[in-house]
Amino acid sequence: MSQPSRVAEAQDAVVCFLSRGASYGTDLGEVQRIETHCSIVYLAGDRAYKLKRAIRYASLDYTTRVSRRAACEAELILNRRTAPEIYLAVRAITCGADGALVFDGQGPVLDHVVVMRRFAQSDLFDHMAENGRLTPALMRTLGEAVARFHLAAQTMPALGGSDALRRVLAENAYELGKVAATLDGAAVGTLASSAAAALDRLAALLDRRRAEGKVRRGHGDLRLANICLWSGQPTLFDCIEFSEDIGCLDVLYDLAFLLVDLQMRGLGHLGNVVFNAYLDTAPEQEGLCTLPLFLALRGDTKLCTGRRGAPPGQPSTGGTAAGAGAATCRGRHRLPRSAAASAAAAGGNDDHARAELAALLAAAAAPVPGARLLRLGIPAQATWREASAVLAAGCSVLIQGTFTGETARPAGPLAAQLAVQRIGLWLGRPPTGPDGVA
């Protein structure tokens, strides 16, 4: 028997203990169990208890009690950054002289669990997406929350940069190579080669962003399944605690996983809301050049994880998984920026109607994740300069405002740049004459 198998068997007693309602002080009846590749979560009363599996993967090793305890403690600390009311404690499971297992007893420690406040599974954002409960207002709040999280996160200048992305690219190529035969092998090869070429072009920018503090201790797995509605607010949880290489990359790479998840679910319009709310809080201009690569790599990662087998103890989906993988591969093809960036303007004196129109147009714009939505302010030339920088980074831009007065026009070289692939829409009668835009 292999060492990992022996370790897993030794954990069986802990699994049995956590599966019984009486283990939690009061018999709570049936304990619900949720399994993932790395953990088992036991739902008992108003608490959730997360046990690290005694397993080893390329990116983690939970085969010792010491490593599992360290992972539990890291998970508690890191997730309290975004969900302090959910993550409560790390508790030990001990064995008494009579052989009975208890929490935090005097006997030898067998394992540890992360204790969390329980929330309804229906309040997970992936379930809310399936049930049509994600609204633009909620997603704007989410985008702002992710941006504030990134701005406050610890900078990690020794990690990230182009070297880290090359490792991601190599790992994705390896994982996709194992399943290419069940998908479209030619398409998989094209995805890898186009991503490698993009990485070569962006290497200097990625390294400069790292030097500027854009590599931070982020989430690492920012999917809808790891966001919940807590006290009426979008709340990030279950970040990557077991690998700094995965958890510490460019902030826009962290954001890209959420944008990809929304795009592949057919919710790209909500992704555009998140994108704009994020940039309103944590502005980016030149860095937007990296988004096509980040979206592509995150799309490949999602494709890889979509093709993995079921967690231990769960039935395989067989042919269904193959169909889902093929669909994911097709969705991944829609992510690179194949369309040219464009500039658009939405004007009118009805602020509410204009804002609604602008949001719709921004979400519909190509390429993914849609247009950067700017409001013509004072001084107006600052808005035009930002629009120019966004376009130069390959991202479409949409400017909304009343467009009255001389400063409502781009001046000099900006006018020529913004005239490329530009459209204008107006609600009501457009202004005319020397002070208008007509």
C-alpha positions as CSV (number, residue, x, y, z in Angstrom):
1,M,0.0,0.0,0.0
2,S,1.4,3.5,-0.9
3,Q,2.1,6.1,1.7
4,P,-0.8,8.4,0.5
5,S,-3.2,5.4,0.7
6,R,-2.1,4.7,4.3
7,V,-2.5,8.4,5.2
8,A,-6.0,8.5,3.7
9,E,-7.0,5.4,5.6
10,A,-5.7,6.9,8.9
11,Q,-8.1,9.9,8.2
12,D,-11.1,7.5,8.0
13,A,-11.7,7.8,11.8
14,V,-11.9,11.6,11.6
15,V,-14.2,11.4,8.6
16,C,-16.6,9.1,10.6
17,F,-16.4,11.4,13.6
18,L,-17.3,14.5,11.6
19,S,-20.2,12.6,9.8
20,R,-22.1,12.1,13.1
21,G,-24.4,14.8,14.4
22,A,-23.6,13.8,18.0
23,S,-20.0,14.8,17.6
24,Y,-20.9,18.5,17.6
25,G,-22.2,18.6,21.2
26,T,-25.9,18.2,20.5
27,D,-27.1,15.6,18.1
28,L,-28.0,17.6,15.1
29,G,-29.3,14.7,13.1
30,E,-28.0,14.1,9.6
31,V,-24.9,16.0,8.8
32,Q,-24.7,17.2,5.2
33,R,-21.4,16.6,3.3
34,I,-19.9,18.5,0.4
35,E,-16.9,17.1,-1.3
36,T,-14.2,18.8,-3.4
37,H,-10.9,17.6,-4.8
38,C,-9.0,19.0,-1.8
39,S,-11.5,19.1,1.1
40,I,-14.7,17.7,2.7
41,V,-17.1,20.2,4.2
42,Y,-19.5,19.0,6.9
43,L,-22.6,21.1,7.4
44,A,-23.9,20.8,11.0
45,G,-26.4,23.2,12.5
46,D,-25.4,26.8,11.8
47,R,-21.7,25.8,11.2
48,A,-19.6,24.4,8.5
49,Y,-16.4,22.3,9.3
50,K,-13.8,22.0,6.5
51,L,-11.4,19.0,6.6
52,K,-8.4,19.0,4.3
53,R,-8.1,15.7,2.5
54,A,-5.0,13.6,3.1
55,I,-4.0,13.9,-0.6
56,R,-1.1,15.1,-2.7
57,Y,-1.3,17.0,-6.0
58,A,1.4,18.8,-8.0
59,S,0.5,22.1,-6.3
60,L,-0.2,20.9,-2.8
61,D,0.7,18.2,-0.3
62,Y,-1.8,17.4,2.5
63,T,-0.4,14.0,3.4
64,T,0.8,15.1,6.9
65,R,-1.1,16.4,9.8
66,V,1.3,19.2,10.1
67,S,0.8,20.3,6.6
68,R,-3.0,20.1,6.9
69,R,-2.9,22.2,10.1
70,A,-0.7,24.8,8.4
71,A,-3.2,24.9,5.5
72,C,-6.2,25.4,7.8
73,E,-4.4,28.2,9.7
74,A,-3.5,29.9,6.4
75,E,-7.0,29.6,5.1
76,L,-8.4,31.2,8.2
77,I,-6.0,34.2,8.1
78,L,-6.3,34.8,4.3
79,N,-10.1,34.5,4.1
80,R,-10.7,36.8,7.1
81,R,-9.5,39.6,4.8
82,T,-12.8,39.4,2.9
83,A,-15.1,37.2,5.1
84,P,-14.3,37.9,8.7
85,E,-17.8,37.1,9.9
86,I,-17.8,33.7,8.1
87,Y,-14.3,32.3,9.1
88,L,-14.3,31.7,12.8
89,A,-11.5,29.4,14.0
90,V,-9.3,26.3,13.5
91,R,-10.2,23.4,15.8
92,A,-8.3,20.3,16.6
93,I,-9.8,16.8,16.6
94,T,-8.2,14.7,19.4
95,C,-8.4,11.2,20.6
96,G,-9.1,10.5,24.3
97,A,-7.7,7.6,26.4
98,D,-10.9,5.7,25.7
99,G,-10.4,6.0,22.0
100,A,-13.2,8.5,21.5
101,L,-12.7,11.5,19.3
102,V,-13.6,15.0,20.5
103,F,-12.9,18.6,19.5
104,D,-10.0,20.2,21.3
105,G,-9.5,17.5,23.9
106,Q,-6.4,16.6,25.9
107,G,-5.4,13.6,23.9
108,P,-3.3,13.3,20.7
109,V,-4.3,15.5,17.9
110,L,-5.4,13.6,14.8
111,D,-6.4,16.4,12.5
112,H,-7.7,20.0,12.2
113,V,-10.7,21.6,10.6
114,V,-11.6,25.2,9.6
115,V,-14.9,26.3,11.3
116,M,-17.1,28.6,9.4
117,R,-20.5,30.1,9.8
118,R,-22.9,28.3,7.5
119,F,-24.7,30.1,4.7
120,A,-27.5,28.9,2.3
121,Q,-26.2,27.2,-0.8
122,S,-28.7,29.2,-2.7
123,D,-26.7,32.3,-1.8
124,L,-23.6,31.1,-3.7
125,F,-23.2,33.3,-6.8
126,D,-23.0,30.3,-9.1
127,H,-26.4,29.2,-7.9
128,M,-27.7,32.7,-8.1
129,A,-26.5,32.9,-11.7
130,E,-28.4,29.8,-12.5
131,N,-31.6,31.2,-10.9
132,G,-31.3,34.6,-12.5
133,R,-30.7,36.4,-9.2
134,L,-27.6,38.3,-10.2
135,T,-28.4,41.9,-10.9
136,P,-26.3,44.7,-12.4
137,A,-26.5,46.6,-9.1
138,L,-25.2,43.5,-7.2
139,M,-22.4,43.0,-9.7
140,R,-21.4,46.6,-9.5
141,T,-21.0,46.2,-5.7
142,L,-19.0,43.0,-6.4
143,G,-16.7,44.8,-8.8
144,E,-16.0,47.5,-6.3
145,A,-15.4,45.0,-3.5
146,V,-12.9,43.1,-5.6
147,A,-11.1,46.3,-6.4
148,R,-10.9,47.4,-2.8
149,F,-9.6,43.9,-1.8
150,H,-6.8,44.2,-4.4
151,L,-5.9,47.7,-3.4
152,A,-5.5,46.6,0.3
153,A,-3.8,43.2,-0.5
154,Q,-0.1,42.7,0.3
155,T,2.3,43.3,-2.6
156,M,4.4,40.3,-3.6
157,P,7.3,41.7,-5.7
158,A,9.2,38.4,-5.6
159,L,6.4,36.6,-7.4
160,G,4.3,37.0,-10.6
161,G,5.6,38.7,-13.7
162,S,6.3,37.0,-17.1
163,D,8.1,34.0,-15.5
164,A,5.0,33.1,-13.5
165,L,2.8,33.4,-16.5
166,R,5.1,31.1,-18.5
167,R,4.7,28.5,-15.8
168,V,0.9,28.9,-16.0
169,L,1.0,28.5,-19.8
170,A,3.1,25.4,-19.5
171,E,0.8,23.8,-16.9
172,N,-2.2,24.6,-18.9
173,A,-0.6,23.1,-22.0
174,Y,0.2,19.9,-20.1
175,E,-3.3,19.6,-18.7
176,L,-5.0,20.3,-22.0
177,G,-2.7,17.9,-23.8
178,K,-4.0,15.1,-21.6
179,V,-7.6,15.7,-22.7
180,A,-7.1,17.1,-26.3
181,A,-8.2,13.9,-27.8
182,T,-11.7,14.3,-26.2
183,L,-12.0,17.9,-27.4
184,D,-10.7,19.5,-30.6
185,G,-7.0,18.8,-30.7
186,A,-6.2,21.4,-33.4
187,A,-8.2,24.0,-31.5
188,V,-6.3,23.2,-28.3
189,G,-3.0,23.6,-30.1
190,T,-4.0,27.0,-31.5
191,L,-5.0,28.2,-28.1
192,A,-1.6,27.4,-26.7
193,S,0.4,28.9,-29.5
194,S,-1.6,32.1,-29.5
195,A,-1.2,32.5,-25.8
196,A,2.5,31.9,-26.0
197,A,2.9,34.6,-28.7
198,A,0.9,37.1,-26.6
199,L,3.1,36.4,-23.6
200,D,6.2,37.1,-25.5
201,R,4.8,40.5,-26.6
202,L,3.7,41.4,-23.1
203,A,6.7,40.1,-21.0
204,A,8.2,43.5,-20.4
205,L,4.9,45.1,-19.4
206,L,4.1,42.2,-17.0
207,D,7.5,42.6,-15.3
208,R,7.0,46.3,-15.1
209,R,3.6,45.8,-13.5
210,R,5.2,43.5,-10.9
211,A,7.8,46.2,-10.1
212,E,5.0,48.7,-9.7
213,G,3.2,46.6,-7.1
214,K,0.5,45.1,-9.3
215,V,1.3,41.6,-8.1
216,R,-0.5,41.0,-4.9
217,R,-1.7,38.3,-2.5
218,G,-5.1,38.1,-4.2
219,H,-7.8,35.4,-4.2
220,G,-6.4,32.9,-6.8
221,D,-9.7,31.2,-7.6
222,L,-12.2,34.1,-8.1
223,R,-15.1,32.1,-9.5
224,L,-18.8,32.6,-8.8
225,A,-18.7,29.4,-6.7
226,N,-16.4,31.2,-4.3
227,I,-18.6,34.3,-3.8
228,C,-21.6,34.3,-1.6
229,L,-24.2,36.8,-0.5
230,W,-23.6,37.5,3.2
231,S,-25.6,40.1,5.1
232,G,-26.8,41.4,1.7
233,Q,-23.2,42.0,0.4
234,P,-21.1,40.0,-2.1
235,T,-18.5,38.3,-0.1
236,L,-15.3,36.5,-1.4
237,F,-14.3,33.3,0.4
238,D,-12.3,30.1,-0.2
239,C,-9.2,31.8,-1.6
240,I,-6.1,29.8,-2.5
241,E,-4.1,29.2,0.6
242,F,-1.8,26.3,-0.4
243,S,0.3,28.0,-3.1
244,E,1.8,31.5,-3.3
245,D,2.5,30.9,-7.0
246,I,-1.2,30.5,-7.7
247,G,-2.5,33.1,-5.1
248,C,0.1,35.8,-5.9
249,L,-0.2,37.0,-9.5
250,D,-1.2,40.2,-11.3
251,V,-4.4,41.7,-9.9
252,L,-6.0,41.8,-13.4
253,Y,-5.2,38.1,-13.7
254,D,-7.1,37.6,-10.5
255,L,-10.1,39.6,-11.9
256,A,-9.9,37.7,-15.2
257,F,-11.2,34.5,-13.7
258,L,-14.4,36.1,-12.6
259,L,-14.8,37.8,-16.0
260,V,-14.2,34.4,-17.8
261,D,-16.7,32.6,-15.5
262,L,-19.4,35.2,-16.3
263,Q,-18.6,35.1,-20.1
264,M,-18.8,31.4,-20.3
265,R,-22.1,31.3,-18.5
266,G,-23.6,33.7,-21.1
267,L,-23.5,36.6,-18.6
268,G,-20.9,38.8,-20.3
269,H,-23.2,41.8,-19.8
270,L,-22.7,41.3,-16.0
271,G,-19.0,40.9,-16.6
272,N,-18.9,44.3,-18.2
273,V,-20.6,45.8,-15.1
274,V,-17.9,44.1,-12.9
275,F,-15.2,45.3,-15.2
276,N,-16.3,48.9,-15.1
277,A,-17.0,49.0,-11.4
278,Y,-13.5,47.6,-10.7
279,L,-11.8,50.2,-12.9
280,D,-13.9,53.0,-11.4
281,T,-12.4,52.0,-8.0
282,A,-8.9,50.8,-9.1
283,P,-8.1,52.6,-12.4
284,E,-6.1,50.8,-15.1
285,Q,-5.1,52.0,-18.5
286,E,-2.0,50.5,-20.1
287,G,-2.5,47.4,-18.0
288,L,-5.6,46.6,-20.0
289,C,-3.3,45.3,-22.7
290,T,-2.8,42.2,-20.5
291,L,-6.5,41.3,-20.4
292,P,-6.7,39.3,-23.6
293,L,-3.8,37.0,-22.4
294,F,-5.2,36.8,-18.9
295,L,-8.7,35.9,-20.1
296,A,-7.2,33.3,-22.4
297,L,-5.2,31.7,-19.7
298,R,-8.1,31.7,-17.2
299,G,-10.3,30.2,-19.9
300,D,-7.8,27.4,-20.4
301,T,-7.7,26.8,-16.6
302,K,-11.4,26.6,-16.5
303,L,-11.4,24.2,-19.4
304,C,-8.8,22.0,-17.6
305,T,-10.8,22.0,-14.4
306,G,-14.0,21.2,-16.3
307,R,-12.3,18.1,-17.7
308,R,-11.1,16.7,-14.4
309,G,-12.7,13.7,-12.8
310,A,-15.3,13.8,-10.0
311,P,-14.1,14.1,-6.4
312,P,-13.4,10.8,-4.6
313,G,-16.7,9.2,-3.7
314,Q,-18.7,11.0,-6.3
315,P,-19.9,9.3,-9.5
316,S,-18.3,10.2,-12.8
317,T,-20.4,12.1,-15.4
318,G,-18.9,10.2,-18.3
319,G,-20.2,11.4,-21.6
320,T,-21.8,14.4,-20.1
321,A,-18.4,15.6,-19.0
322,A,-17.1,15.3,-22.5
323,G,-19.9,17.3,-23.9
324,A,-19.4,20.0,-21.2
325,G,-15.7,20.1,-22.0
326,A,-16.3,20.6,-25.7
327,A,-18.8,23.4,-24.9
328,T,-16.2,25.0,-22.6
329,C,-13.6,24.8,-25.4
330,R,-15.9,26.5,-27.8
331,G,-16.6,29.2,-25.2
332,R,-12.9,29.6,-24.6
333,H,-12.5,30.5,-28.3
334,R,-14.7,33.5,-27.8
335,L,-12.4,35.0,-25.2
336,P,-9.4,36.4,-27.2
337,R,-9.7,39.9,-28.6
338,S,-10.3,39.1,-32.3
339,A,-12.4,42.3,-32.8
340,A,-10.8,45.8,-33.1
341,A,-11.4,48.2,-30.3
342,S,-13.9,51.0,-31.0
343,A,-15.0,54.4,-29.6
344,A,-18.6,55.3,-29.1
345,A,-20.5,58.2,-27.5
346,A,-23.9,58.3,-25.9
347,G,-25.4,61.8,-25.4
348,G,-28.6,63.4,-24.2
349,N,-30.0,65.5,-21.4
350,D,-31.9,62.7,-19.7
351,D,-29.3,61.4,-17.4
352,H,-31.2,58.2,-16.4
353,A,-32.1,57.2,-19.9
354,R,-28.6,58.0,-21.2
355,A,-26.9,56.0,-18.5
356,E,-29.2,53.0,-19.3
357,L,-28.4,53.2,-23.0
358,A,-24.6,53.6,-22.3
359,A,-24.6,50.5,-20.1
360,L,-26.3,48.4,-22.7
361,L,-23.9,49.6,-25.4
362,A,-20.8,49.0,-23.3
363,A,-21.9,45.4,-22.5
364,A,-22.5,44.7,-26.2
365,A,-19.2,46.1,-27.4
366,A,-16.4,43.9,-28.6
367,P,-13.9,42.6,-27.6
368,V,-14.5,40.9,-24.3
369,P,-15.1,42.2,-21.6
370,G,-16.9,45.0,-23.4
371,A,-16.3,48.7,-23.4
372,R,-14.8,50.9,-20.7
373,L,-17.6,53.2,-19.8
374,L,-16.5,56.8,-19.1
375,R,-18.5,59.8,-18.1
376,L,-17.6,63.2,-19.7
377,G,-16.6,65.3,-16.7
378,I,-14.7,68.5,-15.9
379,P,-12.1,68.9,-17.2
380,A,-13.4,67.1,-20.3
381,Q,-10.0,66.7,-21.8
382,A,-9.0,64.4,-18.9
383,T,-11.8,62.1,-20.0
384,W,-10.7,62.2,-23.6
385,R,-7.1,61.4,-22.6
386,E,-8.2,58.4,-20.6
387,A,-10.4,57.2,-23.5
388,S,-7.3,57.5,-25.8
389,A,-5.2,55.4,-23.3
390,V,-7.9,52.8,-23.1
391,L,-8.2,52.5,-26.9
392,A,-4.4,52.3,-27.2
393,A,-4.5,49.3,-24.8
394,G,-6.9,47.5,-27.2
395,C,-10.1,48.0,-25.2
396,S,-13.2,49.6,-26.5
397,V,-14.5,52.8,-24.9
398,L,-17.9,54.4,-24.6
399,I,-18.2,58.0,-23.3
400,Q,-21.5,59.4,-22.0
401,G,-22.4,62.9,-21.3
402,T,-24.3,66.0,-22.5
403,F,-21.4,67.0,-24.9
404,T,-22.0,70.7,-24.8
405,G,-19.3,73.4,-25.0
406,E,-16.0,73.4,-26.8
407,T,-14.3,71.1,-24.3
408,A,-16.8,68.3,-25.2
409,R,-14.7,67.5,-28.3
410,P,-11.4,65.7,-28.3
411,A,-8.6,68.0,-29.4
412,G,-5.5,67.6,-31.6
413,P,-4.2,64.0,-32.1
414,L,-6.9,62.6,-29.8
415,A,-9.6,63.7,-32.3
416,A,-8.0,61.6,-35.1
417,Q,-7.5,58.6,-32.9
418,L,-11.0,58.7,-31.5
419,A,-12.5,59.1,-35.0
420,V,-11.5,55.5,-35.8
421,Q,-14.5,53.2,-35.8
422,R,-16.5,55.8,-33.8
423,I,-20.3,55.9,-33.5
424,G,-22.5,58.4,-31.7
425,L,-26.0,58.0,-30.3
426,W,-28.2,60.7,-28.9
427,L,-31.3,60.7,-26.8
428,G,-33.6,63.6,-27.7
429,R,-32.6,66.5,-30.0
430,P,-28.9,66.7,-30.5
431,P,-27.2,70.1,-29.9
432,T,-26.2,72.1,-32.9
433,G,-24.1,75.2,-33.6
434,P,-20.6,76.2,-32.5
435,D,-21.1,75.1,-28.9
436,G,-22.5,71.6,-29.7
437,V,-21.2,68.5,-31.3
438,A,-23.4,68.4,-34.4
